[in-house]
């Protein structure tokens, strides 16, 4: 690894990106427009049913859990459920074993569900909690930023490499001392800088207008974002490692990105999805990026708490980068 050649490629790629005003503008304004639109559309409450958290729901034998128009969600411990209640993500919590229930004094739904519950059970201890409601725009923020990072990583790397290969730029670079590992690594570092810079600008700029909810550490959020970016860029490098057609790479990148956009929890939670869908979603890097960032933002999770997502992103990055470097082709000929 020659650092002089390595940093020369990084500098060239960064200059190329920032000189492309249309690409720069799209990466900057698209997530802002998405956040503004979703904030307007989902500015109301939008709930059609009540949500009740039940500790160890599978062991409960009560007719109350059969109440219609109420979603009963199973929790193994009350700490996470209580946090959800404080954030108005739950309307009520019941622990049938301990004969206790929790209400949020600032939630009208919590008051109504309590009245329904007391119609069947009146020997439970009442506990109260308070908290700030999480808006939909706060919940969907990690998904939108993650989706924008995904498109920037996949298409920003995939199309560039195929264009280089088609225009014989890679063929010329092959005649230099630059190795495939140096070139691929330089593309990785360059795109990380671009993605993290643009995402940080979008987040900081939008935060002045939306005042985003943030319970965890910005350092942890930044780290999980970098790991997610590395994983997505590595995937883009792997997809574009041998392709020579812009039409083909467009199809391959769409085939890669659309399942992640739909099944990675960007727009909605996968809690109630079939197990097969959850297993498939766990194979997608965007799933772990969005889930990890969302836990840091809304639950105050640390890197240790989201170690599963961190480990998954590290493994995916290593595998994709190794395969991308091994399969990388300089020429247009197969």
VEXLUMRO-200704 format. One record per residue (C-alpha): x, y, z; residue number from 1; residue in three letters. Coordinates in Angstrom, 1 decimal. Each point is the difference from the previous one (the first is absolute). Layout:
<r <X,Y,Z>,NUM,ala>
...
END
This chain:
<r <0.0,0.0,0.0>,1,unk>
<r <1.6,3.2,-1.2>,2,unk>
<r <-1.5,2.9,2.0>,3,unk>
<r <1.0,2.6,-2.6>,4,unk>
<r <-1.9,-1.7,-2.8>,5,unk>
<r <-2.8,-0.8,2.4>,6,unk>
<r <-0.6,3.6,1.1>,7,unk>
<r <0.4,1.2,-3.6>,8,unk>
<r <-3.0,-2.1,-1.1>,9,unk>
<r <-2.0,1.2,3.0>,10,unk>
<r <0.7,3.6,-0.9>,11,unk>
<r <-0.9,-0.5,-3.6>,12,unk>
<r <-3.3,-1.7,0.7>,13,unk>
<r <-1.0,2.7,2.6>,14,unk>
<r <0.7,2.8,-2.4>,15,unk>
<r <-2.0,-1.8,-2.7>,16,unk>
<r <-3.0,-0.4,2.2>,17,unk>
<r <-0.1,3.6,1.3>,18,unk>
<r <0.4,1.4,-3.5>,19,unk>
<r <-3.1,-1.9,-1.1>,20,unk>
<r <-2.6,2.6,1.2>,21,unk>
<r <-3.0,-2.0,-1.0>,22,unk>
<r <1.1,-3.1,2.0>,23,unk>
<r <1.0,2.2,2.9>,24,unk>
<r <-3.4,1.8,0.0>,25,unk>
<r <-1.9,-3.3,-0.2>,26,unk>
<r <1.8,-1.5,3.0>,27,unk>
<r <-0.5,3.1,2.0>,28,unk>
<r <-3.6,1.0,-0.7>,29,unk>
<r <-1.7,-3.4,-0.6>,30,unk>
<r <0.0,-1.2,3.7>,31,unk>
<r <-1.0,3.6,1.1>,32,unk>
<r <-3.0,-0.1,-2.3>,33,unk>
<r <-1.0,-3.5,1.2>,34,unk>
<r <0.2,1.1,3.7>,35,unk>
<r <-2.0,3.1,-0.7>,36,unk>
<r <-2.7,-1.9,-2.0>,37,unk>
<r <-0.4,-2.8,2.6>,38,unk>
<r <-0.1,2.5,2.8>,39,unk>
<r <-2.9,1.8,-1.6>,40,unk>
<r <-1.9,-3.2,-1.0>,41,unk>
<r <0.4,-1.7,3.3>,42,unk>
<r <-0.3,3.1,2.2>,43,unk>
<r <-3.2,-1.4,1.6>,44,unk>
<r <-0.3,-2.9,2.4>,45,unk>
<r <-0.8,-2.6,-2.6>,46,unk>
<r <-0.8,-2.9,2.3>,47,unk>
<r <-3.0,-2.1,-0.8>,48,unk>
<r <0.4,-2.5,3.0>,49,unk>
<r <1.4,0.0,3.5>,50,unk>
<r <3.3,-1.6,0.7>,51,unk>
<r <0.4,-1.9,3.3>,52,unk>
<r <3.3,-1.5,1.2>,53,unk>
<r <-0.4,-3.2,2.0>,54,unk>
<r <2.8,-1.5,2.0>,55,unk>
<r <0.4,-3.7,-0.9>,56,unk>
<r <-3.2,0.0,-2.2>,57,unk>
<r <0.3,-3.7,-0.8>,58,unk>
<r <-0.7,-1.0,3.6>,59,unk>
<r <-3.0,2.4,0.5>,60,unk>
<r <-3.5,-1.5,0.4>,61,unk>
<r <-2.4,2.9,0.0>,62,unk>
<r <-2.8,0.9,-2.3>,63,unk>
<r <1.3,3.6,-0.1>,64,unk>
<r <2.7,-1.0,-2.4>,65,unk>
<r <-2.7,-1.0,-2.4>,66,unk>
<r <-1.5,3.5,-0.2>,67,unk>
<r <-0.6,1.1,-3.6>,68,unk>
<r <1.7,3.0,-1.5>,69,unk>
<r <2.8,-0.3,2.5>,70,unk>
<r <3.5,-1.2,-1.0>,71,unk>
<r <1.6,-2.0,2.8>,72,unk>
<r <3.8,0.0,-0.3>,73,unk>
<r <2.2,-2.5,2.0>,74,unk>
<r <2.9,1.3,2.1>,75,unk>
<r <2.4,-2.1,2.1>,76,unk>
<r <0.8,2.9,2.4>,77,unk>
<r <-1.7,3.2,0.9>,78,unk>
<r <3.0,2.3,-0.5>,79,unk>
<r <-0.3,0.2,-3.8>,80,unk>
<r <-3.8,0.0,0.2>,81,unk>
<r <0.1,2.9,2.4>,82,unk>
<r <2.2,2.0,-2.3>,83,unk>
<r <-2.4,-0.7,-2.9>,84,unk>
<r <-2.8,1.2,2.3>,85,unk>
<r <1.8,3.2,0.8>,86,unk>
<r <0.5,0.6,-3.7>,87,unk>
<r <-3.7,-0.6,-0.7>,88,unk>
<r <0.9,-3.0,-2.2>,89,unk>
<r <-2.1,-2.0,2.5>,90,unk>
<r <-3.2,1.0,1.6>,91,unk>
<r <0.0,-2.4,3.0>,92,unk>
<r <2.2,-2.6,1.7>,93,unk>
<r <-1.3,-3.0,2.0>,94,unk>
<r <2.0,-2.5,2.1>,95,unk>
<r <-2.5,-2.7,0.9>,96,unk>
<r <2.6,-1.9,2.1>,97,unk>
<r <0.8,2.9,2.3>,98,unk>
<r <-3.6,1.4,-0.1>,99,unk>
<r <1.2,3.4,-1.3>,100,unk>
<r <-0.8,2.3,-2.8>,101,unk>
<r <1.5,3.3,-1.3>,102,unk>
<r <-1.6,3.0,-1.5>,103,unk>
<r <1.3,3.1,-1.7>,104,unk>
<r <-1.7,3.0,1.7>,105,unk>
<r <0.6,2.1,-3.1>,106,unk>
<r <-1.6,-2.4,-2.5>,107,unk>
<r <-3.8,0.1,-0.6>,108,unk>
<r <0.2,-3.6,-1.4>,109,unk>
<r <1.6,-1.2,3.2>,110,unk>
<r <-3.0,1.4,2.0>,111,unk>
<r <-2.5,-1.7,-2.3>,112,unk>
<r <1.7,-3.4,0.1>,113,unk>
<r <0.3,0.2,3.8>,114,unk>
<r <-3.8,0.5,0.2>,115,unk>
<r <-0.5,-3.1,-2.2>,116,unk>
<r <2.5,-2.0,2.1>,117,unk>
<r <-1.6,0.9,3.3>,118,unk>
<r <-3.3,-1.3,-1.3>,119,unk>
<r <1.4,-3.5,0.3>,120,unk>
<r <2.9,0.3,2.5>,121,unk>
<r <-0.1,2.2,3.1>,122,unk>
<r <2.6,-1.6,2.3>,123,unk>
<r <3.1,1.2,-1.8>,124,unk>
<r <2.5,2.6,1.2>,125,unk>
<r <0.0,3.2,-2.0>,126,unk>
<r <3.3,1.6,-1.1>,127,unk>
<r <0.5,3.2,-1.9>,128,unk>
<r <2.6,1.2,-2.4>,129,unk>
<r <0.6,3.1,-2.1>,130,unk>
<r <2.0,0.8,-3.2>,131,unk>
<r <0.2,1.8,-3.3>,132,unk>
<r <-1.8,-1.5,-2.9>,133,unk>
<r <2.0,-1.2,-2.9>,134,unk>
<r <-1.3,1.4,-3.3>,135,unk>
<r <-0.1,-2.1,-3.1>,136,unk>
<r <2.7,2.2,-1.5>,137,unk>
<r <2.3,-0.9,2.9>,138,unk>
<r <-0.7,-3.7,-0.4>,139,unk>
<r <0.5,0.0,-3.8>,140,unk>
<r <3.1,2.3,0.1>,141,unk>
<r <2.6,-2.9,0.2>,142,unk>
<r <-1.8,-1.7,-2.9>,143,unk>
<r <0.0,3.0,-2.3>,144,unk>
<r <3.7,0.8,0.7>,145,unk>
<r <0.9,-3.7,-0.3>,146,unk>
<r <-1.9,-0.3,-3.3>,147,unk>
<r <1.8,3.1,-1.3>,148,unk>
<r <3.3,-1.5,1.1>,149,unk>
<r <-0.9,-3.2,-1.8>,150,unk>
<r <-0.7,1.6,-3.3>,151,unk>
<r <3.1,2.2,0.3>,152,unk>
<r <2.2,-3.0,0.9>,153,unk>
<r <-1.3,-2.4,-2.6>,154,unk>
<r <-0.6,2.2,-3.0>,155,unk>
<r <2.8,2.4,0.8>,156,unk>
<r <2.5,-2.8,0.0>,157,unk>
<r <-1.5,-2.4,-2.4>,158,unk>
<r <-0.7,2.4,-2.9>,159,unk>
<r <3.4,1.7,0.4>,160,unk>
<r <2.0,-3.2,-0.2>,161,unk>
<r <-2.0,-1.3,-3.0>,162,unk>
<r <0.5,3.4,-1.7>,163,unk>
<r <3.7,-0.1,0.7>,164,unk>
<r <0.2,-3.5,-1.4>,165,unk>
<r <-2.1,0.8,-3.1>,166,unk>
<r <2.0,3.2,-0.7>,167,unk>
<r <3.3,-2.0,0.4>,168,unk>
<r <1.0,2.1,3.0>,169,unk>
<r <0.6,-3.2,2.0>,170,unk>
<r <2.0,-1.4,-2.9>,171,unk>
<r <2.3,3.0,0.2>,172,unk>
<r <0.2,-0.2,3.8>,173,unk>
<r <1.0,-3.7,-0.4>,174,unk>
<r <3.1,1.2,-1.8>,175,unk>
<r <1.1,1.9,3.1>,176,unk>
<r <1.3,-1.5,3.2>,177,unk>
<r <-3.5,0.4,1.6>,178,unk>
<r <-1.2,-3.3,1.3>,179,unk>
<r <-3.6,-1.2,0.0>,180,unk>
<r <0.0,0.1,3.8>,181,unk>
<r <1.2,3.6,0.1>,182,unk>
<r <-2.6,1.1,-2.6>,183,unk>
<r <-2.9,-1.8,1.7>,184,unk>
<r <1.1,1.2,3.5>,185,unk>
<r <0.3,3.6,-1.3>,186,unk>
<r <-3.5,-0.2,-1.5>,187,unk>
<r <-1.2,-1.2,3.4>,188,unk>
<r <1.6,2.7,2.0>,189,unk>
<r <-1.0,2.7,-2.5>,190,unk>
<r <-3.6,-1.0,0.0>,191,unk>
<r <-0.1,-0.3,3.9>,192,unk>
<r <1.2,3.6,0.2>,193,unk>
<r <-2.6,1.2,-2.5>,194,unk>
<r <-2.9,-2.0,1.5>,195,unk>
<r <0.8,1.0,3.6>,196,unk>
<r <0.5,3.7,-0.9>,197,unk>
<r <-3.3,0.2,-1.9>,198,unk>
<r <-1.9,-1.9,2.6>,199,unk>
<r <1.4,2.2,2.8>,200,unk>
<r <-0.9,3.1,-1.9>,201,unk>
<r <-3.6,-1.2,-0.6>,202,unk>
<r <-0.4,-1.1,3.6>,203,unk>
<r <1.3,3.2,1.6>,204,unk>
<r <-1.9,2.2,-2.5>,205,unk>
<r <-3.3,-1.7,0.5>,206,unk>
<r <0.5,-0.2,3.8>,207,unk>
<r <-0.4,3.8,0.1>,208,unk>
<r <-3.5,-0.3,-1.5>,209,unk>
<r <-1.3,-3.3,1.4>,210,unk>
<r <1.9,-0.2,3.4>,211,unk>
<r <0.5,-3.7,-0.3>,212,unk>
<r <-0.4,-2.3,3.0>,213,unk>
<r <3.4,-1.3,1.2>,214,unk>
<r <0.3,-2.3,3.0>,215,unk>
<r <3.4,-1.6,-0.6>,216,unk>
<r <3.5,1.1,-0.8>,217,unk>
<r <0.9,1.9,-3.2>,218,unk>
<r <3.4,-1.8,0.0>,219,unk>
<r <-1.8,-3.5,0.0>,220,unk>
<r <-2.3,1.2,-2.8>,221,unk>
<r <3.0,1.2,-2.0>,222,unk>
<r <1.8,-3.3,0.4>,223,unk>
<r <-3.0,-2.1,-1.0>,224,unk>
<r <-0.5,2.3,-3.0>,225,unk>
<r <3.6,-0.5,-1.1>,226,unk>
<r <-0.2,-3.8,0.4>,227,unk>
<r <-3.2,0.0,-2.1>,228,unk>
<r <1.6,2.2,-2.6>,229,unk>
<r <3.0,-2.4,-0.2>,230,unk>
<r <-2.2,-3.0,-0.4>,231,unk>
<r <-2.2,1.6,-2.7>,232,unk>
<r <3.0,1.3,-2.0>,233,unk>
<r <1.7,-3.4,0.2>,234,unk>
<r <-3.2,-1.5,-1.4>,235,unk>
<r <0.0,2.6,-2.8>,236,unk>
<r <3.7,-0.9,-0.8>,237,unk>
<r <-0.9,-3.7,-0.1>,238,unk>
<r <-3.0,0.5,-2.4>,239,unk>
<r <2.2,2.2,-2.3>,240,unk>
<r <3.1,-2.1,0.2>,241,unk>
<r <-0.3,-1.5,-3.4>,242,unk>
<r <-2.9,1.6,-1.8>,243,unk>
<r <0.8,2.0,-3.2>,244,unk>
<r <-3.5,1.2,-1.0>,245,unk>
<r <-1.7,3.0,1.6>,246,unk>
<r <-3.4,-1.5,-0.8>,247,unk>
<r <1.0,-3.2,1.7>,248,unk>
<r <1.4,1.7,3.1>,249,unk>
<r <-3.2,2.1,0.2>,250,unk>
<r <-2.1,-3.1,0.1>,251,unk>
<r <2.3,-1.7,2.5>,252,unk>
<r <0.0,3.0,2.3>,253,unk>
<r <-3.7,0.3,-0.1>,254,unk>
<r <-0.3,-3.7,0.7>,255,unk>
<r <2.2,0.6,3.0>,256,unk>
<r <-1.5,3.2,1.3>,257,unk>
<r <-3.8,-0.6,-0.3>,258,unk>
<r <-0.2,-3.0,2.4>,259,unk>
<r <2.0,2.1,2.6>,260,unk>
<r <-2.3,3.0,-0.4>,261,unk>
<r <-3.1,-2.1,0.5>,262,unk>
<r <1.1,-2.6,2.6>,263,unk>
<r <2.6,1.8,2.1>,264,unk>
<r <-2.4,1.9,2.3>,265,unk>
<r <0.4,3.3,-1.8>,266,unk>
<r <-3.7,0.9,-0.1>,267,unk>
<r <-1.6,-2.5,2.4>,268,unk>
<r <0.9,-2.4,2.7>,269,unk>
<r <0.5,-3.7,-0.8>,270,unk>
<r <-1.2,-1.1,3.5>,271,unk>
<r <-3.1,-1.8,-1.3>,272,unk>
<r <1.6,-1.3,-3.2>,273,unk>
<r <0.3,-3.7,-0.7>,274,unk>
<r <3.2,-1.7,1.2>,275,unk>
<r <1.2,-0.7,-3.5>,276,unk>
<r <-0.1,3.7,-0.8>,277,unk>
<r <1.9,0.9,3.2>,278,unk>
<r <2.7,-2.6,-0.8>,279,unk>
<r <0.4,1.5,-3.5>,280,unk>
<r <0.0,3.5,1.3>,281,unk>
<r <2.9,-1.0,2.4>,282,unk>
<r <2.1,-0.7,-3.1>,283,unk>
<r <-0.3,3.6,-1.1>,284,unk>
<r <2.5,2.6,1.2>,285,unk>
<r <-2.5,2.8,0.0>,286,unk>
<r <-2.1,-1.9,2.5>,287,unk>
<r <2.8,0.1,2.6>,288,unk>
<r <0.9,3.6,-0.7>,289,unk>
<r <-3.6,1.2,0.4>,290,unk>
<r <-0.8,-2.2,3.0>,291,unk>
<r <3.2,0.9,1.8>,292,unk>
<r <-0.4,3.8,-0.7>,293,unk>
<r <-3.6,-0.1,1.1>,294,unk>
<r <0.8,-1.7,3.3>,295,unk>
<r <2.7,2.6,0.7>,296,unk>
<r <-2.4,2.9,-0.8>,297,unk>
<r <-3.3,-1.2,1.5>,298,unk>
<r <1.2,-2.4,2.8>,299,unk>
<r <3.3,1.5,1.0>,300,unk>
<r <1.8,-3.3,-0.9>,301,unk>
<r <3.8,-0.2,0.2>,302,unk>
<r <2.3,-1.9,-2.4>,303,unk>
<r <0.0,-2.9,2.4>,304,unk>
<r <-3.8,-0.1,-0.1>,305,unk>
<r <0.1,-0.1,-3.8>,306,unk>
<r <3.0,-2.3,-0.2>,307,unk>
<r <-2.0,-2.5,-2.1>,308,unk>
<r <-0.5,2.7,-2.7>,309,unk>
<r <3.6,1.2,0.3>,310,unk>
<r <1.3,-3.6,-0.4>,311,unk>
<r <-2.2,-0.7,-3.0>,312,unk>
<r <1.1,3.2,-1.8>,313,unk>
<r <3.7,-0.8,0.7>,314,unk>
<r <-0.4,-3.5,-1.4>,315,unk>
<r <-1.9,1.2,-3.1>,316,unk>
<r <2.6,2.7,-0.6>,317,unk>
<r <2.9,-2.4,0.2>,318,unk>
<r <-1.6,-2.7,-2.2>,319,unk>
<r <-1.1,2.5,-2.7>,320,unk>
<r <3.2,1.9,-0.1>,321,unk>
<r <2.1,-3.1,-0.2>,322,unk>
<r <-2.1,-1.5,-2.8>,323,unk>
<r <-0.1,3.4,-1.8>,324,unk>
<r <3.8,0.3,0.1>,325,unk>
<r <0.4,-3.7,-1.1>,326,unk>
<r <-2.5,0.2,-2.9>,327,unk>
<r <1.0,3.6,-1.1>,328,unk>
<r <0.7,0.3,-3.7>,329,unk>
<r <1.9,3.0,-1.6>,330,unk>
<r <-1.0,-0.7,-3.6>,331,unk>
<r <-3.3,0.0,-1.9>,332,unk>
<r <0.7,-3.5,-1.3>,333,unk>
<r <-1.1,-2.9,2.1>,334,unk>
END
